[in-house]
Amino acid sequence: MDDQTQIELEAAAFRTLRAHLMEKRTDVQNIDMMNLAGFCRNCLSRWYQEAANERGIEMSKDEARELFYGMTMDEWKANYQTDASPQQQEAFKTAFAENVGKGSK
């Protein structure tokens, strides 16, 4: 497979993942994704931001989130986010430290 085809396939897979998370599975909470998989929608938007910044494209965290979510974080939270239980919050502390904390990308 040539490099351009690989890039196009990877981009298509990313678009499908994004659509799945943003359109088909809005019921899945970010905290649950982070606790189970070690990443969430916010991580995906951060990786998008980091890729842009590495290429000299200025993009803030909020801009990246809005591009990824297709709406502001306030809109997403109002429409889809539910309150996290104390157990979810405790598990999140560990998952965040292991996957996003110091030294992780």
DSSP file (Angstrom, degrees, kcal/mol; ACC not computed):
  #  RESIDUE AA STRUCTURE BP1 BP2  ACC     N-H-->O    O-->H-N    N-H-->O    O-->H-N    TCO  KAPPA ALPHA  PHI   PSI    X-CA   Y-CA   Z-CA
    1    1 A M              0   0    0      0, 0.0     2,-0.1     0, 0.0     0, 0.0   0.000 360.0 360.0 360.0 136.5    0.0    0.0    0.0
    2    2 A D     >  -     0   0    0      1,-0.1     4,-2.1     4,-0.0     5,-0.2  -0.409 360.0-109.5 -80.6 161.5    1.3    3.4   -0.9
    3    3 A D  H  > S+     0   0    0      1,-0.2     4,-2.5     2,-0.2     5,-0.2   0.873 115.5  52.6 -59.4 -42.7    1.7    6.2    1.8
    4    4 A Q  H  > S+     0   0    0      1,-0.2     4,-2.4     2,-0.2    -1,-0.2   0.908 109.4  49.2 -63.7 -42.2   -1.2    8.4    0.4
    5    5 A T  H  > S+     0   0    0      2,-0.2     4,-2.5     1,-0.2    -1,-0.2   0.915 110.6  51.1 -62.6 -42.4   -3.6    5.4    0.5
    6    6 A Q  H  X S+     0   0    0     -4,-2.1     4,-2.6     1,-0.2    -2,-0.2   0.926 110.1  49.4 -60.8 -44.6   -2.6    4.6    4.0
    7    7 A I  H  X S+     0   0    0     -4,-2.5     4,-2.5     1,-0.2    -2,-0.2   0.919 111.8  48.9 -59.1 -44.8   -3.2    8.2    5.1
    8    8 A E  H  X S+     0   0    0     -4,-2.4     4,-2.2     2,-0.2    -1,-0.2   0.885 112.2  47.8 -65.0 -39.4   -6.6    8.3    3.4
    9    9 A L  H  X S+     0   0    0     -4,-2.5     4,-2.4     2,-0.2    -1,-0.2   0.909 112.3  48.9 -68.3 -41.6   -7.6    5.0    5.1
   10   10 A E  H  X S+     0   0    0     -4,-2.6     4,-2.3     2,-0.2    -2,-0.2   0.910 111.8  49.5 -63.6 -41.3   -6.4    6.2    8.5
   11   11 A A  H  X S+     0   0    0     -4,-2.5     4,-2.5     2,-0.2    -2,-0.2   0.898 110.6  50.2 -63.8 -41.1   -8.3    9.5    8.0
   12   12 A A  H  X S+     0   0    0     -4,-2.2     4,-2.2     2,-0.2    -2,-0.2   0.904 110.2  50.0 -64.1 -41.2  -11.5    7.6    7.0
   13   13 A A  H  X S+     0   0    0     -4,-2.4     4,-2.5     2,-0.2    -2,-0.2   0.909 110.9  49.8 -63.8 -41.5  -11.2    5.3   10.1
   14   14 A F  H  X S+     0   0    0     -4,-2.3     4,-2.8     2,-0.2    -2,-0.2   0.928 110.1  50.1 -62.0 -45.4  -10.8    8.4   12.3
   15   15 A R  H  X S+     0   0    0     -4,-2.5     4,-2.5     1,-0.2    -1,-0.2   0.887 111.1  49.6 -61.6 -38.0  -13.9   10.1   10.7
   16   16 A T  H  X S+     0   0    0     -4,-2.2     4,-2.5     2,-0.2    -1,-0.2   0.914 111.2  48.6 -67.1 -43.0  -15.9    6.9   11.3
   17   17 A L  H  X S+     0   0    0     -4,-2.5     4,-2.5     2,-0.2     5,-0.2   0.931 112.4  48.9 -60.7 -46.1  -14.7    6.7   15.0
   18   18 A R  H  X S+     0   0    0     -4,-2.8     4,-2.6     1,-0.2     5,-0.3   0.932 112.4  47.2 -60.2 -47.3  -15.6   10.4   15.5
   19   19 A A  H  X>S+     0   0    0     -4,-2.5     4,-2.5     1,-0.2     5,-1.2   0.900 111.1  52.6 -62.2 -40.7  -19.1    9.9   13.9
   20   20 A H  I  X>S+     0   0    0     -4,-2.5     5,-2.1     1,-0.2     4,-0.6   0.936 115.7  39.5 -60.0 -47.1  -19.7    6.8   16.0
   21   21 A L  I  <5S+     0   0    0     -4,-2.5    -2,-0.2     3,-0.2    -1,-0.2   0.830 123.9  38.7 -73.0 -32.4  -18.8    8.6   19.2
   22   22 A M  I  <5S+     0   0    0     -4,-2.6    -2,-0.2    -5,-0.2    -3,-0.2   0.693 131.8  18.8 -94.9 -20.3  -20.6   11.9   18.3
   23   23 A E  I  <5S+     0   0    0     -4,-2.5     3,-0.3    -5,-0.3    -3,-0.2   0.744 130.1  32.4-118.7 -40.8  -23.7   10.7   16.5
   24   24 A K  I  <<S+     0   0    0     -5,-1.2    -3,-0.2    -4,-0.6     3,-0.2   0.798 125.7  32.9 -93.6 -30.3  -24.4    7.0   17.3
   25   25 A R    > < +     0   0    0     -5,-2.1     3,-1.5    -6,-0.3    -1,-0.2  -0.282  62.4 135.9-126.9  48.6  -23.1    6.7   20.9
   26   26 A T  T 3  S+     0   0    0     -3,-0.3    -1,-0.1     1,-0.3    -5,-0.1   0.686  70.2  70.2 -65.6 -15.5  -23.7   10.0   22.6
   27   27 A D  T 3  S+     0   0    0     -3,-0.2     2,-0.5     2,-0.1    -1,-0.3   0.727  76.8  92.0 -73.3 -21.8  -25.0    8.0   25.5
   28   28 A V  S <  S-     0   0    0     -3,-1.5     2,-0.2    -7,-0.1    -3,-0.1  -0.641  77.5-136.5 -78.3 121.6  -21.5    6.7   26.3
   29   29 A Q     >  -     0   0    0     -2,-0.5     4,-2.1     1,-0.1     3,-0.3  -0.507   9.5-128.3 -81.2 145.1  -20.0    9.1   28.8
   30   30 A N  H  > S+     0   0    0      1,-0.2     4,-2.9     2,-0.2     5,-0.2   0.884 110.0  57.1 -56.2 -40.3  -16.4   10.4   28.5
   31   31 A I  H  > S+     0   0    0      1,-0.2     4,-2.4     2,-0.2    -1,-0.2   0.879 106.9  48.3 -63.0 -36.9  -15.7    9.3   32.1
   32   32 A D  H  > S+     0   0    0     -3,-0.3     4,-2.2     2,-0.2     5,-0.3   0.904 111.3  50.2 -68.5 -41.2  -16.7    5.8   31.3
   33   33 A M  H  X>S+     0   0    0     -4,-2.1     4,-3.4     2,-0.2     5,-0.8   0.936 113.3  46.1 -60.5 -46.0  -14.5    5.7   28.2
   34   34 A M  H  X5S+     0   0    0     -4,-2.9     4,-1.3     4,-0.2    -2,-0.2   0.922 113.2  49.1 -63.9 -43.8  -11.5    7.0   30.1
   35   35 A N  H  <5S+     0   0    0     -4,-2.4    -1,-0.2    -5,-0.2    -2,-0.2   0.855 123.6  30.7 -65.8 -34.7  -12.1    4.6   33.0
   36   36 A L  H  <5S+     0   0    0     -4,-2.2    -2,-0.2    -5,-0.1    -3,-0.2   0.848 135.8  20.3 -91.9 -38.4  -12.4    1.6   30.6
   37   37 A A  H  <5S-     0   0    0     -4,-3.4    -3,-0.2    -5,-0.3    -2,-0.2   0.583  94.2-119.2-113.3 -13.2  -10.2    2.5   27.7
   38   38 A G  S  <<S+     0   0    0     -4,-1.3     2,-0.3    -5,-0.8    -4,-0.2   0.601  87.3  65.0  82.9   9.5   -7.8    5.1   28.9
   39   39 A F        -     0   0    0     -6,-0.7    -2,-0.3    -9,-0.1     2,-0.2  -0.976  55.2-179.4-154.7 162.2   -9.0    7.8   26.4
   40   40 A C     >  -     0   0    0     -2,-0.3     4,-2.1    -7,-0.1     5,-0.2  -0.801  52.1 -73.5-147.4-171.7  -12.1    9.7   25.6
   41   41 A R  H  > S+     0   0    0     -2,-0.2     4,-2.4     1,-0.2     5,-0.2   0.883 128.9  55.4 -59.5 -39.2  -13.5   12.3   23.2
   42   42 A N  H  > S+     0   0    0      1,-0.2     4,-2.2     2,-0.2    -1,-0.2   0.886 106.2  51.3 -63.3 -37.5  -11.4   15.0   25.0
   43   43 A C  H  > S+     0   0    0      2,-0.2     4,-2.8     1,-0.2    -1,-0.2   0.930 109.1  50.5 -63.3 -44.6   -8.3   13.0   24.4
   44   44 A L  H  X S+     0   0    0     -4,-2.1     4,-1.9     1,-0.2    -2,-0.2   0.906 111.5  47.5 -60.7 -41.7   -9.1   12.6   20.7
   45   45 A S  H  X S+     0   0    0     -4,-2.4     4,-2.3     2,-0.2    -1,-0.2   0.876 111.6  51.2 -68.2 -35.0   -9.6   16.4   20.4
   46   46 A R  H  X S+     0   0    0     -4,-2.2     4,-3.0     2,-0.2    -2,-0.2   0.910 108.7  50.5 -66.3 -41.5   -6.4   17.0   22.3
   47   47 A W  H  X S+     0   0    0     -4,-2.8     4,-2.3     2,-0.2    -1,-0.2   0.882 110.1  51.0 -62.9 -37.2   -4.5   14.6   19.9
   48   48 A Y  H  X S+     0   0    0     -4,-1.9     4,-2.2    -5,-0.2    -2,-0.2   0.929 111.6  47.5 -62.4 -46.5   -6.0   16.6   17.0
   49   49 A Q  H  X S+     0   0    0     -4,-2.3     4,-3.0     1,-0.2    -2,-0.2   0.925 111.5  50.1 -60.6 -46.8   -4.9   19.8   18.5
   50   50 A E  H  X S+     0   0    0     -4,-3.0     4,-2.4     1,-0.2    -1,-0.2   0.890 109.7  50.9 -61.8 -40.2   -1.4   18.5   19.1
   51   51 A A  H  X S+     0   0    0     -4,-2.3     4,-0.8     2,-0.2    -1,-0.2   0.909 112.4  47.0 -64.0 -41.3   -1.1   17.3   15.5
   52   52 A A  H ><>S+     0   0    0     -4,-2.2     5,-2.6     1,-0.2     3,-0.9   0.948 112.5  48.9 -63.6 -48.6   -2.2   20.7   14.3
   53   53 A N  H ><5S+     0   0    0     -4,-3.0     3,-1.8     1,-0.3    -2,-0.2   0.875 106.0  57.2 -60.8 -38.4    0.3   22.5   16.6
   54   54 A E  H 3<5S+     0   0    0     -4,-2.4    -1,-0.3     1,-0.3    -2,-0.2   0.756 107.0  50.4 -63.1 -23.8    3.1   20.2   15.5
   55   55 A R  T <<5S-     0   0    0     -3,-0.9    -1,-0.3    -4,-0.8    -2,-0.2   0.242 126.6-100.8 -98.2  12.0    2.4   21.3   11.9
   56   56 A G  T < 5S+     0   0    0     -3,-1.8     2,-0.7     1,-0.3    -3,-0.2   0.599  79.5 136.0  82.2  11.3    2.5   25.0   12.9
   57   57 A I      < -     0   0    0     -5,-2.6     2,-0.4    -6,-0.2    -1,-0.3  -0.840  53.2-134.3 -94.9 116.2   -1.2   25.4   13.0
   58   58 A E        +     0   0    0     -2,-0.7     2,-0.3    -3,-0.1    -5,-0.0  -0.555  38.6 158.9 -71.3 125.0   -2.3   27.4   16.0
   59   59 A M        -     0   0    0     -2,-0.4    -6,-0.1   -10,-0.1     2,-0.1  -0.945  28.0-144.2-150.8 125.3   -5.2   25.7   17.7
   60   60 A S     >  -     0   0    0     -2,-0.3     4,-2.5     1,-0.1     5,-0.2  -0.369  31.3-107.2 -83.1 167.2   -6.4   26.1   21.3
   61   61 A K  H  > S+     0   0    0      1,-0.2     4,-2.5     2,-0.2     5,-0.2   0.922 122.1  49.1 -58.4 -45.1   -7.9   23.3   23.4
   62   62 A D  H  > S+     0   0    0      1,-0.2     4,-2.5     2,-0.2    -1,-0.2   0.893 110.3  50.3 -64.9 -39.6  -11.4   24.8   23.0
   63   63 A E  H  > S+     0   0    0      2,-0.2     4,-2.3     1,-0.2    -1,-0.2   0.920 111.9  48.0 -63.5 -43.2  -11.0   25.2   19.3
   64   64 A A  H  X S+     0   0    0     -4,-2.5     4,-2.7     1,-0.2     5,-0.2   0.915 111.8  49.5 -64.5 -42.6  -10.0   21.6   18.9
   65   65 A R  H  X S+     0   0    0     -4,-2.5     4,-3.6     1,-0.2     5,-0.4   0.924 110.7  49.8 -62.7 -43.4  -12.8   20.4   21.1
   66   66 A E  H  X S+     0   0    0     -4,-2.5     4,-1.9     1,-0.2     5,-0.4   0.897 112.2  48.3 -64.1 -39.1  -15.4   22.4   19.1
   67   67 A L  H  < S+     0   0    0     -4,-2.3    -1,-0.2     2,-0.2    -2,-0.2   0.928 118.0  40.9 -63.8 -44.3  -14.0   21.0   15.8
   68   68 A F  H  < S+     0   0    0     -4,-2.7    -2,-0.2     1,-0.2    -3,-0.2   0.946 122.0  39.3 -70.4 -48.1  -14.1   17.5   17.2
   69   69 A Y  H  < S-     0   0    0     -4,-3.6    -1,-0.2     2,-0.3    -3,-0.2   0.753  97.9-132.7 -74.4 -24.8  -17.5   17.7   19.0
   70   70 A G  S  < S+     0   0    0     -4,-1.9     2,-0.3    -5,-0.4    -3,-0.2   0.650  84.3  47.6  77.2  14.0  -19.1   19.8   16.3
   71   71 A M  S    S-     0   0    0     -5,-0.4    -2,-0.3    -6,-0.3    -1,-0.2  -0.952 100.9 -73.9-167.8 170.3  -20.4   22.1   19.1
   72   72 A T     >  -     0   0    0     -2,-0.3     4,-2.4     1,-0.1     5,-0.2  -0.341  42.5-114.2 -72.2 161.2  -19.0   23.9   22.1
   73   73 A M  H  > S+     0   0    0      1,-0.2     4,-3.0     2,-0.2     5,-0.2   0.884 118.5  56.6 -62.3 -37.6  -18.2   21.9   25.3
   74   74 A D  H  > S+     0   0    0      1,-0.2     4,-2.3     2,-0.2    -1,-0.2   0.908 108.2  47.1 -60.6 -41.0  -21.0   23.7   27.1
   75   75 A E  H  > S+     0   0    0      2,-0.2     4,-2.2     1,-0.2     5,-0.2   0.929 112.7  49.2 -65.4 -44.7  -23.5   22.5   24.4
   76   76 A W  H  X>S+     0   0    0     -4,-2.4     4,-3.0     1,-0.2     5,-0.9   0.942 112.5  47.5 -59.3 -48.1  -22.2   18.9   24.6
   77   77 A K  H  X5S+     0   0    0     -4,-3.0     4,-0.7     1,-0.2    -1,-0.2   0.913 112.8  48.6 -61.2 -43.5  -22.5   18.9   28.4
   78   78 A A  H  <5S+     0   0    0     -4,-2.3    -1,-0.2    -5,-0.2    -2,-0.2   0.867 120.6  36.7 -64.7 -36.2  -26.0   20.3   28.3
   79   79 A N  H  <5S+     0   0    0     -4,-2.2    -2,-0.2    -5,-0.2    -1,-0.2   0.813 136.4   5.1 -86.6 -32.0  -27.2   17.9   25.7
   80   80 A Y  H  <5S+     0   0    0     -4,-3.0     2,-0.3    -5,-0.2    -3,-0.2   0.659  92.7 100.4-132.2 -24.4  -25.4   14.6   26.6
   81   81 A Q     << -     0   0    0     -5,-0.9     2,-0.3    -4,-0.7   -54,-0.0  -0.527  46.1-166.6 -81.3 136.3  -23.3   14.7   29.8
   82   82 A T        -     0   0    0     -2,-0.3     2,-0.1     1,-0.1    -2,-0.0  -0.718  35.2 -83.4-110.4 165.6  -24.7   13.1   32.9
   83   83 A D        -     0   0    0     -2,-0.3     2,-0.3     1,-0.1    -1,-0.1  -0.450  44.7-125.8 -69.1 139.3  -23.4   13.5   36.5
   84   84 A A        -     0   0    0     -2,-0.1    -1,-0.1     1,-0.1    -3,-0.0  -0.664  20.5-123.5 -87.0 140.7  -20.6   11.1   37.4
   85   85 A S     >  -     0   0    0     -2,-0.3     4,-2.5     1,-0.1     5,-0.2  -0.335  27.5-106.7 -74.1 162.5  -21.0    8.9   40.4
   86   86 A P  H  > S+     0   0    0      0, 0.0     4,-2.2     0, 0.0     5,-0.2   0.872 123.0  53.2 -57.3 -36.4  -18.4    8.9   43.2
   87   87 A Q  H  > S+     0   0    0      2,-0.2     4,-2.4     1,-0.2     5,-0.2   0.909 109.0  48.1 -66.0 -42.2  -17.2    5.6   42.0
   88   88 A Q  H  > S+     0   0    0      1,-0.2     4,-2.2     2,-0.2    -1,-0.2   0.913 111.7  50.5 -63.5 -42.3  -16.7    6.9   38.5
   89   89 A Q  H  X S+     0   0    0     -4,-2.5     4,-1.5     2,-0.2    -2,-0.2   0.892 110.9  48.4 -64.5 -39.8  -14.9    9.9   39.8
   90   90 A E  H  X S+     0   0    0     -4,-2.2     4,-1.1     1,-0.2    -1,-0.2   0.927 112.4  47.7 -66.7 -44.6  -12.6    7.8   41.9
   91   91 A A  H  X S+     0   0    0     -4,-2.4     4,-2.4     1,-0.2    -2,-0.2   0.860 107.2  58.8 -63.0 -34.9  -11.8    5.5   39.0
   92   92 A F  H  X S+     0   0    0     -4,-2.2     4,-3.4     1,-0.2     5,-0.3   0.885  97.2  59.8 -62.7 -39.5  -11.2    8.5   36.7
   93   93 A K  H  X S+     0   0    0     -4,-1.5     4,-1.9     1,-0.2    -1,-0.2   0.916 110.8  41.5 -55.3 -44.0   -8.4    9.8   39.0
   94   94 A T  H  X S+     0   0    0     -4,-1.1     4,-2.3     2,-0.2    -2,-0.2   0.940 116.0  48.0 -69.2 -47.9   -6.5    6.6   38.4
   95   95 A A  H  X S+     0   0    0     -4,-2.4     4,-2.1     1,-0.2     5,-0.3   0.901 112.8  49.0 -62.2 -41.4   -7.2    6.4   34.7
   96   96 A F  H  X>S+     0   0    0     -4,-3.4     4,-2.9     1,-0.2     5,-2.2   0.934 111.6  48.7 -64.4 -45.7   -6.3   10.1   34.1
   97   97 A A  H  <5S+     0   0    0     -4,-1.9    -2,-0.2    -5,-0.3    -1,-0.2   0.889 116.2  43.8 -61.1 -39.6   -3.1    9.7   36.0
   98   98 A E  H  <5S+     0   0    0     -4,-2.3    -1,-0.2    -5,-0.1    -2,-0.2   0.822 128.3  24.7 -75.0 -31.9   -2.1    6.6   34.1
   99   99 A N  H  <5S+     0   0    0     -4,-2.1    -3,-0.2    -5,-0.2    -2,-0.2   0.703 136.6  17.4-112.0 -24.0   -3.1    7.8   30.7
  100  100 A V  T  <5S+     0   0    0     -4,-2.9    -3,-0.2    -5,-0.3     4,-0.2   0.571  98.8 101.4-123.2 -20.5   -3.0   11.6   30.5
  101  101 A G  S > <S-     0   0    0     -5,-2.2     3,-2.5    -6,-0.2    -4,-0.1   0.312  84.9 -22.4 -59.4-168.1   -0.9   12.6   33.5
  102  102 A K  T 3  S+     0   0    0      1,-0.3    -1,-0.2     3,-0.0     3,-0.1  -0.057 132.2   3.7 -45.1 123.3    2.7   13.6   33.6
  103  103 A G  T 3  S+     0   0    0      1,-0.3    -1,-0.3    -3,-0.1     2,-0.2   0.282 100.3 118.6  86.2 -10.9    4.7   12.4   30.6
  104  104 A S    <         0   0    0     -3,-2.5    -1,-0.3    -4,-0.2    -5,-0.1  -0.542 360.0 360.0 -87.7 155.5    1.7   10.9   28.7
  105  105 A K              0   0    0     -2,-0.2    -1,-0.1    -3,-0.1    -5,-0.1   0.322 360.0 360.0-124.3 360.0    0.5   12.0   25.3
